[in-house]
Amino acid sequence: MPNDRTGAKPAPVTIRAREPGDWQEIADITSLPNVRFGTLRLPFVSSDYWRRMMEKPSEGVTSIVAVLDGRIVGLAGLVQDKGRRGHVAQLFMSVHDDHCGRGIGTALLAALVDAADNWLNIRRVELTVYVDNEPGIRLYKKFGFEVEGTRRADAFRAGKFVDSLMMARLRLD
């Protein structure tokens, strides 16, 4: 797939399971300005928070990373619900500021959709995305996600309230 910005082919990326030892690189990525701007993460989250979270992952989480030239350049995952919503998962994803538009998000999302459909029997994947995240919205639509609604004044970001879209991908077969 060509790079959206330059027409160049993306560098080969490896998708693998997130490991506890990845905590420092993940802490670094999640503190980047553009990554943080697109998520609900607050500034100044300690690296120790990430270390502890990686050492004791939550049950029902499938978490992966994208590795390029030996460095983590993206992370994503599914958090599967329980009980009568056991067929549902929440999606999270972040790509390093310097690697956006190079196919990293596509590779991560392809791997998670495959896991959801073929290994986890997840029928509904949900996400929330800010209305101004046009590249993210295009990526999600490419994988069959549809807008189900708008959450007005959903989050406080950079001194003002912003709206979010609720999107979901359904597999009803």
Secondary structure, 3 states (H helix, E strand, C coil): CCCCCCCCCCCCCEEEECCHHHHHHHHHHHCCHHHHHCCCCCCCCCHHHHHHHHHCCCCCEEEEEEEECCEEEEEEEEEECCHHHCCEEEEEEEECHHHCCCCHHHHHHHHHHHHHHHCCCCCEEEEEEECCCHHHHHHHHHCCCEEEEEEEEEEEECCEEEEEEEEEEECCC
